[in-house]
Amino acid sequence: MTLWVFGYGSLLWKPGFEVAEQVVSTLPGYARSFCMRSIHHRGTETDPGLVLALDEEPAHACEGVALRAAPGSETATLTYLRERELISSAYLERQLDIDLRDGRRVTAVSYVINRDHVQYCGGLALEEQAQIIARARGGMGPNDEYLHNTARHLTDIGLHDPDLEWLSQRVRHLNA
């Protein structure tokens, strides 16, 4: 069984599993956005941060990376990802078709936001997102580290996300 995982946030720079192949890819029908309050990794219950999630938006497409798990590690990879991504049930695990830059189409495990979950906060203005990200801190470290790492890795692989670029610059200014 071949296991593909769609990375659009921290999986870009911290997959946590052995990757046999990595290909820039596009997931149609979803947008990457800071629409999930983080109460564990990048914030707390009393002072939540924000993390990225795939928010279903039929007119959009999210560019990211398809990560193929090393052969023989598929079961362990899924177990690891479920422990990491499904910590509060704000994400839903889905098998979604993604288009790889090299022309292939594969089905990938993708973690999308559950809009009915209490942690969902879609539609926040970019300035409000920046204010939250600039100050929040959780068990995995400061929220701005998560933002800056993701923005940098997107740039490194040639992907342009204007909202993340603006947020990264604005949060650097706020924290200067």
C-alpha positions as CSV (number, residue, x, y, z in Angstrom):
1,M,0.0,0.0,0.0
2,T,1.4,3.4,-1.0
3,L,0.7,6.2,1.5
4,W,0.7,9.8,0.4
5,V,0.2,12.7,2.9
6,F,-0.6,16.2,1.9
7,G,1.5,18.8,3.7
8,Y,0.5,22.4,3.8
9,G,1.7,23.6,7.2
10,S,4.1,22.1,9.7
11,L,4.3,18.9,7.7
12,L,6.3,20.9,5.2
13,W,9.2,21.4,7.7
14,K,8.6,18.8,10.3
15,P,7.0,15.7,8.8
16,G,8.0,13.4,11.6
17,F,8.1,10.3,9.5
18,E,10.5,8.9,6.8
19,V,9.7,10.5,3.5
20,A,10.6,8.5,0.3
21,E,9.4,11.1,-2.1
22,Q,8.3,14.7,-2.0
23,V,6.5,16.5,-4.8
24,V,4.9,20.0,-5.0
25,S,1.2,19.5,-5.3
26,T,-2.2,21.1,-5.4
27,L,-5.4,20.2,-3.5
28,P,-8.4,21.6,-5.2
29,G,-11.4,22.8,-3.2
30,Y,-9.6,23.8,-0.1
31,A,-7.8,26.9,1.2
32,R,-4.9,27.0,3.7
33,S,-5.8,29.4,6.5
34,F,-5.2,30.2,10.1
35,C,-8.7,29.0,11.0
36,M,-8.0,26.8,14.0
37,R,-7.3,27.9,17.5
38,S,-4.4,26.0,19.0
39,I,-4.8,25.1,22.6
40,H,-2.0,22.5,22.8
41,H,0.9,23.0,20.4
42,R,1.0,26.8,19.7
43,G,-1.2,28.2,22.5
44,T,-3.1,27.2,25.6
45,E,-6.8,26.9,26.5
46,T,-6.6,30.2,28.3
47,D,-4.6,32.0,25.6
48,P,-5.0,30.1,22.3
49,G,-2.8,30.5,19.3
50,L,-3.6,29.9,15.7
51,V,-2.5,27.1,13.4
52,L,-3.2,26.4,9.8
53,A,-5.9,24.1,8.5
54,L,-7.5,23.2,5.2
55,D,-10.8,25.0,5.1
56,E,-13.2,23.7,2.4
57,E,-13.6,26.4,-0.2
58,P,-14.8,25.1,-3.6
59,A,-13.4,28.0,-5.6
60,H,-9.9,27.7,-4.1
61,A,-6.9,25.3,-4.3
62,C,-4.2,24.9,-1.8
63,E,-0.6,24.4,-2.9
64,G,1.6,22.3,-0.7
65,V,3.7,19.1,-0.9
66,A,2.8,15.5,-1.4
67,L,4.9,13.3,0.9
68,R,5.1,9.6,0.2
69,A,5.9,7.6,3.3
70,A,8.8,5.2,3.0
71,P,7.8,1.7,1.9
72,G,7.0,-0.5,4.9
73,S,6.4,2.5,7.2
74,E,2.8,3.2,6.2
75,T,1.1,1.8,9.3
76,A,3.5,3.5,11.7
77,T,3.2,6.7,9.7
78,L,-0.6,6.7,10.0
79,T,-0.4,6.0,13.7
80,Y,2.1,8.8,14.2
81,L,0.0,11.3,12.2
82,R,-3.2,10.4,14.0
83,E,-1.6,11.0,17.4
84,R,-0.1,14.3,16.2
85,E,-3.0,15.7,14.2
86,L,-6.1,14.4,15.8
87,I,-5.2,15.5,19.4
88,S,-8.4,17.5,19.9
89,S,-10.6,16.3,17.0
90,A,-10.6,19.7,15.4
91,Y,-9.0,18.1,12.3
92,L,-10.8,15.5,10.2
93,E,-8.7,12.9,8.4
94,R,-9.7,12.6,4.8
95,Q,-8.5,10.8,1.7
96,L,-8.4,13.5,-1.0
97,D,-7.2,13.5,-4.6
98,I,-4.2,15.9,-5.1
99,D,-2.5,16.9,-8.3
100,L,1.3,16.5,-8.3
101,R,3.4,19.0,-10.2
102,D,4.8,16.2,-12.3
103,G,1.4,15.4,-13.7
104,R,0.4,12.5,-11.5
105,R,-2.8,12.5,-9.5
106,V,-2.7,10.6,-6.2
107,T,-5.0,10.1,-3.2
108,A,-3.4,11.5,0.0
109,V,-4.2,11.6,3.7
110,S,-5.2,15.2,4.4
111,Y,-6.2,16.9,7.6
112,V,-9.0,19.3,7.2
113,I,-10.8,21.5,9.7
114,N,-14.0,20.5,11.3
115,R,-16.1,23.6,11.0
116,D,-18.4,22.4,13.7
117,H,-15.5,22.1,16.3
118,V,-15.1,24.8,19.0
119,Q,-11.6,25.5,17.8
120,Y,-12.7,26.6,14.3
121,C,-12.3,30.3,13.8
122,G,-12.5,30.9,10.1
123,G,-12.9,34.4,8.8
124,L,-10.6,36.3,11.2
125,A,-9.1,39.4,9.7
126,L,-5.4,39.2,8.9
127,E,-4.5,41.8,11.5
128,E,-6.3,39.9,14.2
129,Q,-4.5,36.8,13.2
130,A,-1.2,38.6,13.4
131,Q,-2.0,39.9,16.9
132,I,-2.8,36.4,18.2
133,I,0.2,34.8,16.5
134,A,2.6,37.4,17.8
135,R,1.9,36.7,21.4
136,A,0.7,33.0,21.7
137,R,2.9,30.2,23.0
138,G,2.1,26.5,23.5
139,G,3.7,23.2,24.3
140,M,5.6,23.1,21.0
141,G,6.9,26.7,21.3
142,P,5.9,30.2,20.1
143,N,3.2,30.6,17.6
144,D,5.3,33.0,15.5
145,E,7.9,30.2,15.0
146,Y,5.2,28.0,13.4
147,L,4.2,30.9,11.1
148,H,7.7,31.9,10.1
149,N,8.9,28.2,9.4
150,T,5.8,27.5,7.3
151,A,6.2,30.8,5.3
152,R,9.9,30.2,4.7
153,H,9.4,26.6,3.6
154,L,6.7,27.6,1.1
155,T,9.1,30.2,-0.3
156,D,12.0,27.6,-0.4
157,I,9.9,25.3,-2.6
158,G,8.8,28.1,-4.9
159,L,5.2,28.5,-3.6
160,H,3.7,32.0,-3.1
161,D,1.1,32.5,-0.3
162,P,0.4,36.2,0.0
163,D,-1.5,36.0,3.3
164,L,1.3,34.0,5.0
165,E,3.9,36.3,3.6
166,W,2.0,39.4,4.9
167,L,1.4,37.7,8.3
168,S,5.1,36.7,8.7
169,Q,6.2,40.3,7.9
170,R,3.5,41.8,10.2
171,V,4.3,39.5,13.1
172,R,8.0,40.2,12.8
173,H,7.2,44.0,13.0
174,L,4.9,43.4,16.1
175,N,7.6,41.4,17.9
176,A,10.5,43.7,17.0
